[in-house]
Amino acid sequence: MSLWPGARLPDLSGQTAIVTGANSGIGYYATLELARAGAQVVLACRNAQRGGEALARIEAQAPGRARLEILDLADFNSVRGFAAKIKERGGQIDILLNNAGVMAPPTRQITAQGFELQFGVNFLGHFLLTALLLEQLMNAEAPRVIQISSVAHRQGVMAWDDLQCERRYSAWNAYRQSKLAMLIFAEELGRRATQNGWGILSLAAHPGIAATELVANGPGRNSMIALLQKLAAPFIQQPSDAGAWPLILAAIDPDAPQGGYYGPQGWFECRGLPGRAKIETKALDAMSGQKLWRIAEKLTGALLKPAP
């Protein structure tokens, strides 16, 4: 892997980063580059074997700068257990990269707590994780929380009366909703961090259309959309390491604004060099942010604010 032309990461020695879904795709490449730059990185992975294999590859290039912890975002008990282990070690968290995700399973599936899988993993699990790690984020000098959204958020609609797709399930509509929710969350977290003086920079990023296992394993291999993706791939896809570039830029950009959003700068933000991405107005709506926040607190049982 190489970074984009002219890119040079700062020395991240002394910083701690957590990357969910770090065993493959854009999460793996972002983790590798953060470790290469000197950060101590926690690979937060659901599968121990695949996480261990990714850890070994990173260790070969950045010895002693990474460790593996098991995290299943489809189970709140696993999220709480992971957070407890992180807290036991103490210290600060400088970068929380909420990357793990599920893309468009053909049939409706649910999490351990009964939530629609994409809404539960992509958004609710990360909301709970962020809430549980908030104190350690605030221990850092300049902490960043980065949510991974998608170009699909543009077509996303928050089905406020059916967020769990119980009445009707559409794989792609559920995915789009979850990625819109991630962007709404990033913007609302930024507003609350500023208002309450938490000192946290809340950002978001998307990989464009990257050739990752998320795409290959997600939208039904024989579905029309999957077939169209295969045909269009040579023209619109970019390698998964390039898909990680916006995530890395969000993690290190010294000029990042509160609520900043990063993505590829090429054709329709599908591929290309990383930079500022376009946010749809609906993701910036403060009332939607407040509403989603209240719903997430109720569903996860987590109050996302520092303890008194």
Protein Blocks (a to p, Z undefined) as FASTA:
>chain_A
ZZdehiacddfehiacddehklgcjllmmmmmmmmnopacddddfblklmmmmmmmmmmm
mghiaccddddfkbmklmmmmmmmmmmngpjdfbdcdfbccehifbacddfkopafklmm
mmmmmmmmmmmmmmmmmmpmbdcddddddfklmmpccdfklmnommbccfklmmmmmmmm
mmmmmmmmmmmmmmnonopacddddehjaddfklmmmnopkbmklmmmmmmmmmmgccfk
lmmmmmmmmmmmmkbcehiacddfbehhlgccdddddddfklmpmklmmmmmmmmmmmno
pacdddZZ
